[in-house]
């Protein structure tokens, strides 16, 4: 499920208001998973980024105690800024300003309820700029510290060692993650190497100007076992970075 109803103890969605009132200010981090609903070539569902956000934040929150961190997870925000995919059916986008405003209001809400820190774990590239602007605004207007985490940035070196530099949208990496967590949602017969037209300077307007097949890389080279190991390593790396930021913040 893109937005799980199978809640664990750390999920805000399964808490009563009273329980949330204790959990939010008591946590080292409130965690917001962010994804998107957009085309992912012919072999993957439109919910890929949201599925990744849901699964990867579960891994993160469940491992937090190994780093002496406590976390409360918000329900996954399934929609993002995906206007560049709107020529493809199934894509649902928020406008950039709307998405920024949604993030800002979510951040203000958790700030009002006593959250000290918010980690936004983002799994869609199009969300980056609106997320940064929302974080800037909220940190200047409230006492909430915002930690934008683009998950793949922490895994990039390991992914490039295995898949090269073309493993992005609907490619080897994302295909491997969905095969690991939701193999029933991958159409293996539709996986095919993607032909890509890259500009040197020009900014593309729509993604089909880059690739007619809707994806990047070669999804036939997916490797869920390798990606499972990368997820474990990357989870520890993100948590260690968050722990170091707290220590830098508190001077301990």
C-alpha positions in Angstrom: 0.0 0.0 0.0 1.4 3.5 -0.9 0.0 4.9 2.4 0.0 2.0 4.8 -2.9 1.3 7.2 -0.9 -1.4 8.8 0.4 0.9 11.5 3.3 0.2 13.8 3.8 1.8 17.2 5.9 4.6 15.7 3.2 5.6 13.2 1.3 8.8 13.9 -1.6 7.4 11.8 -2.3 4.7 14.4 -2.1 7.0 17.5 -4.9 8.7 19.3 -4.7 12.5 19.7 -3.6 12.1 23.3 -0.9 9.6 22.4 0.4 11.9 19.6 0.5 14.8 22.0 3.1 12.9 24.0 4.9 11.2 21.1 5.6 14.3 18.9 7.5 16.5 21.4 9.2 13.4 22.9 10.8 12.2 19.7 14.2 13.2 18.4 12.7 13.4 14.9 9.3 13.5 13.4 9.7 11.8 9.9 7.7 12.8 6.8 8.0 10.4 3.8 7.4 12.1 0.5 6.9 10.5 -2.9 4.9 11.1 -6.1 2.4 9.6 -8.5 3.8 9.6 -12.0 4.6 7.4 -14.9 7.5 5.0 -14.4 8.0 3.4 -17.9 6.0 0.3 -18.9 7.1 -2.1 -16.2 6.5 -0.2 -13.0 3.5 1.4 -11.3 2.9 5.1 -11.0 3.3 4.9 -7.3 7.0 3.9 -7.3 8.4 7.0 -5.5 5.6 6.7 -2.9 6.2 3.0 -2.4 9.9 3.7 -1.9 9.2 6.5 0.6 7.0 4.2 2.6 9.4 1.3 2.7 12.6 3.2 3.2 11.3 5.3 6.1 10.1 2.1 7.7 13.6 0.8 7.5 14.9 4.1 8.9 12.5 4.4 11.9 12.9 0.8 12.9 16.7 1.1 12.9 16.7 4.4 14.8 17.1 2.9 18.2 20.5 1.4 17.1 21.7 5.0 17.0 20.0 6.1 20.2 17.4 8.0 18.3 13.6 8.0 18.7 11.3 8.8 15.7 7.6 9.3 15.0 6.6 8.7 11.4 3.9 10.8 9.7 1.7 9.2 7.0 3.4 9.2 3.6 2.6 12.2 1.4 1.8 10.4 -1.9 1.6 13.3 -4.3 4.4 15.5 -5.3 5.5 18.0 -8.0 5.5 15.9 -11.2 4.4 18.4 -13.9 7.2 17.2 -16.2 5.5 13.8 -16.5 2.0 15.1 -17.2 2.0 14.0 -20.8 1.8 10.4 -19.5 -1.5 9.0 -18.2 -1.7 8.2 -14.6 0.5 11.1 -13.5 -1.1 13.2 -10.8 0.8 16.4 -9.9 0.5 19.3 -7.5 1.7 22.7 -8.8 5.1 23.7 -7.5 3.7 26.5 -5.3 0.9 24.2 -4.1 3.3 21.5 -3.1 5.5 24.0 -1.3 2.5 25.3 0.5 1.4 21.8 1.5 4.8 21.0 2.9 4.9 24.3 4.7 1.5 23.7 6.4 2.5 20.1 7.4 5.7 21.5 8.9 3.9 24.2 10.8 1.4 21.7 12.1 4.1 19.5 13.7 5.8 22.6 15.0 2.6 23.7 16.7 2.4 20.3 18.4 5.9 20.6 19.9 8.1 18.8 17.4 11.7 19.9 17.7 13.0 18.4 14.5 11.4 17.2 11.2 13.2 14.8 8.8 11.7 14.9 5.4 12.7 11.7 3.6 12.2 12.5 -0.1 12.1 9.9 -2.9 11.3 12.1 -5.9 13.7 14.5 -7.6 11.0 16.9 -8.6 10.2 17.6 -5.0 13.6 18.9 -4.1 13.3 22.7 -4.9 9.8 23.2 -3.4 10.9 21.2 -0.3 14.0 23.4 0.2 11.9 26.6 0.0 9.3 25.2 2.4 12.1 24.2 4.9 13.7 27.6 4.6 10.4 29.4 5.3 9.5 27.2 8.3 12.9 27.4 9.9 12.9 31.2 9.7 9.4 31.5 11.1 9.3 28.7 13.8 11.6 26.8 16.2 11.3 23.6 14.1 14.6 22.4 12.6 14.0 20.8 9.2 16.3 18.0 7.8 15.6 17.4 4.0 16.9 14.0 3.1 17.1 13.0 -0.5 17.5 9.3 0.1 19.4 8.5 -3.1 22.1 11.1 -2.4 23.3 8.9 0.5 23.3 5.8 -1.7 24.6 7.4 -4.9 28.2 6.2 -4.8 27.3 2.6 -4.2 24.6 2.6 -6.8 27.0 4.1 -9.4 29.6 1.4 -8.7 27.1 -1.3 -9.5 24.8 0.4 -12.1 26.9 3.1 -13.7 25.5 6.6 -14.0 22.2 6.0 -15.8 20.2 4.2 -13.1 17.7 7.0 -12.4 14.0 7.2 -13.1 12.5 3.7 -13.6 15.9 2.3 -14.2 18.0 -0.4 -12.4 17.8 1.2 -8.9 14.0 1.9 -8.7 13.2 -1.4 -10.4 15.3 -3.3 -7.8 13.6 -1.5 -4.9 10.1 -2.3 -6.1 11.1 -5.9 -6.9 12.5 -6.2 -3.3 9.4 -4.8 -1.5 6.5 -5.3 -4.0 7.6 -7.8 -6.7 4.0 -8.4 -7.7 3.8 -4.8 -9.0 6.7 -5.3 -11.5 5.9 -6.4 -15.1 9.0 -8.3 -15.9 8.0 -8.9 -19.5 7.9 -5.1 -20.1 11.4 -4.4 -18.8 13.6 -3.0 -21.6 16.7 -0.9 -21.9 15.8 2.8 -22.3 17.0 5.1 -25.1 17.9 8.5 -23.7 18.4 11.8 -25.5 20.3 14.2 -23.1 20.8 17.9 -23.7 24.0 19.6 -22.7 22.6 22.9 -21.6 18.9 23.1 -22.4 16.3 22.3 -19.7 13.7 19.9 -20.9 10.0 20.8 -20.5 8.6 17.3 -20.4 10.2 14.0 -19.6 9.3 12.4 -23.0 11.7 14.8 -24.6 14.5 12.9 -22.8 13.2 9.3 -23.2 10.2 8.1 -25.3 10.1 4.9 -23.2 9.5 6.8 -20.0 12.6 5.6 -18.1 16.3 5.8 -17.8 19.0 3.1 -17.6 18.5 -0.6 -18.1 15.9 -2.2 -15.8 16.7 -5.6 -17.1 19.9 -5.3 -15.0 18.0 -4.9 -11.7 19.5 -6.5 -8.7 17.1 -6.5 -5.6 19.6 -8.5 -3.5 22.3 -5.9 -4.0 19.9 -3.0 -3.4 18.8 -4.7 -0.1 22.3 -4.5 1.1 22.6 -0.9 -0.1 19.4 0.0 1.8 20.8 -1.4 5.1 24.1 0.5 4.6 22.3 3.7 3.6 19.9 3.6 6.5 22.8 3.4 8.9 24.5 6.2 7.1 21.5 8.5 7.2 20.9 7.8 10.9 24.6 8.4 11.7 24.4 11.8 9.9 21.3 12.8 11.8 23.0 11.8 15.1 26.0 13.9 14.2 23.8 16.9 13.4 22.1 16.6 16.8 25.5 16.5 18.5 26.7 19.5 16.5 23.5 21.3 17.4 23.7 20.6 21.2 27.5 20.8 21.4 27.7 17.3 23.1 
